[in-house]
Amino acid sequence: MRYLISIVVLTMSFTLHATELAPGQVWKYKTRQGEEASTLTILKVESYKDLGRVVHIRVDAIRMTNPLKGNVVTDVPHLPFKEGAVKRSITELLRKSPEIPAFQEGYDTWKNAYLTGKAGVFDTTVSATLTAMLGAKWETKK
């Protein structure tokens, strides 16, 4: 019986990580405590010679306080990740949506910064990245 359970768990794990990430997928992921209802949406997947496969995501149903304005942030419309970091984060595919949430402004800002060597992608899990954002030095837009 223990052997059978091990095979099922390994098969499920392999299937999850062999899943091709694609725009419109909405996933449950390993969330921060208190944000168990949070989801991530795949916005775009692309490949770069220096970064490998980059997965652009949106995160919904979080709770972070903006240290500059004091308002509560409940979503992040664009975050770029290495594919492996997203795959280490996701736990269950909830649905595939034909409509992709708007993200072009955030993507364009990231892309321009990346092309000038001023931005990269996250290689940590989604929850670790969100936690790190809380402790980051935030600056006002000039």
N, C-alpha and C positions, 0 to 999 in steps of 0.2 A: 504494500500500500504506500509506504514512504517513497519507494522508487517511482511509482506511478505519479504521485504528487510532484516529485522533482521534475519528471519529464514534462508534465503539464505546465509548471511554472517556467521552465526553460523555454518551452515552445512559445508561450505567451510573450516572454521577454524578447525572444528573437524576432517574433512577428512584429512587435511594437517597434523595435529599433530597425527593422528592415523596411518599415513603412516609408514610402516616398512622401516627403512633406510637399504640400502643394497649396497655392493660394486658395483662400476660402475655407480651409479646414479650421474648425474650432475645437480646441483641446482643453481638457482638464490637465493640470500640471501640479507638481509638488510645490504647493503654495506656502506662504508664510503663515504662521499661526494667526487665526482669526480671519483669514481670507480664503477659506475653503471653497467659497462659491466663485472665486476668480477663475477666469478663463483666458486663454491666449488664442489669437487668430493669426494664421499665416497670411501675410500680405503679399509677399514677393519672395522668390527664391532665385538667386543668381550666383554665378561663379566668377571668381577673380583669381588670377595667377598667384598673387601673394597671400590671399586670405582663404582660398578654397571656396566651398559653398557657403554663401551667406544667406541667412533666413531673416527676413524682416517681419517683425511681429507687432501686434497690438495687444495690450493687456487691459482687461476690464475687471471691474468689481474689486479694486484694491482700496486701501485706505492709508494715505500718506499725507502728512501736513507739509505744505510748501513752506520752507524756512524763510523765504523772502516776503511772502504775502500773508502767510498764516492760514490760507484757505486749505480745505481738504481736497486732495487730488484723488479721484476715483478711477481714472484710467490713464494709460500712457499710449498715445496714438501711434508712436513709431519707436521701435528699438531694433538695432541690427545685431544679430548673433551669428557666431559660427554654428554650422549645422549640428555638430556634436553636442554643443551646449543645450540646444533646444531639445535634441533627442534624449539627453540626460534628464530633462525637466518634465517632459510630457508623460501622462499616465493613461489617458483614455481619449480617443477620438469621439467627440460628441455629435458632430454633424459637419456636413460640407455645405457651405453657403455659396450661392451663385453671385452674391453681391459682396464685394470687398469694401470694407470701410475706407473712408477718405484718409490718405496718408501722404499724399504727394508733397505737401509743404515740408513735413519732417524728413521725408526721403531726400528731397532736393537739397535741404540744408546739410544733411549727412553726406550726400554724394559730393557736393562741392567741397566740403571740408576734407573728405577722404582723398579726393583728387589733388588737393594741395598739401597732403601729408599731415593734416591736422585732426584726423579722426580715424578710428579703426572700428572694430566690432567687439562685442562682449564674448568672452570664452568661458564665463562662469554660468551657473544655472540661472534661470529667470528669477527665482526667489532670492538668491544671493546677490544678483544685480540690483534688484529692488531695494534690498537692505542696504547695500553700499550707496545707493543713491541718497538715502536718508542721511548718511554721514558725509556726503560729498560737499565741497565748497560750491555753493550756488552763486551765480552772478546774474545781475540784471542785464537784459538785452540792450545793447548800445545802438 
